[in-house]
């Protein structure tokens, strides 16, 4: 299975038409990719569909880089699959 970063890269390529070479953990979503509210909504919808998670909106909106978004999705997926009761 592809890593979460690889899956997010595929999501950005397929849904937002971003070239894979533009994406690295340090890529700034707004400054480098011109991420706007529409791109945000498309991305959140695709993350929900692909990973079966709904990241908290405030946490997602606080992500400034592709790496921060990857970490947030990784944490949400881990929380979803963690068998430890909370």
N, C-alpha and C positions, 0 to 999 in steps of 0.2 A: 504494500500500500504506500502511496506517495505521502511524504511528510505534509504537515499542515502548511508550511511555507510554500511547498510545491503546489499544493491545492489552491492556496490563495493566489499564487502567481497565475495559475491557469484561470482562475476566476477573473482576475484583472485583465488578462489577455482576451478572454472570451467575451466578457460582459462590458468592459470599458474600452476595449481595443488599445490597451497599453502594451507596448513592445516589452517582451520579457527582459531585455537588456536594460530597460529603464528602472527595473525593480531591484532594490537591495535593501537590507535592513535600515540603512540610513536615508533612504529615499523619503523626502518630505512630501506628504500627501498633497498639501495645498501649493507650496512653492514650486515643487518639481513636477507634479502631475496635474496641477490646476483642478484639484479635487473640489467640487462644489456640493451643494445640497442634493442635487439630483444624483450625482455619483455616489454620495454617501448612502442615499436610500436604495439605489440599485445594489450597492455592495452589501448592505445589511440584509436585504432580501435574499440575495444569493448565498450569503453566509448561513442564514437560517435554513435555506433549502439544502445546501450542500452538507452542512455539518449537523443539522437538527438541533441547533442551539439559537438562543436569542440573547446576544450580549447586551448588558445594560447600556441603554442609550447614552447616558452621561459618560460612561467609561469609554464607549466607542468614539464619541465625539471628542474626547480628550486625547485620542491617539493622534500624534503629530506625524509619525513616520510609519512606513510599512512594517518595520520591525516591531513597533509598539502594537500595531494592529495584530500582527502574527502572535505576539505574546498574549494578548487579550483572548484571541480565539483559542489558543493552546490551553489557557487557564479554564475557559468555559467548557471546552471539550473534556478536559481532565475532571472537572467538577461533575459533569454529566455522567461520566463513566466510573467515577470513584464509588466503590461499593461501601465505603465507610459512612455510617449514618451521621447526620449533622444535627 
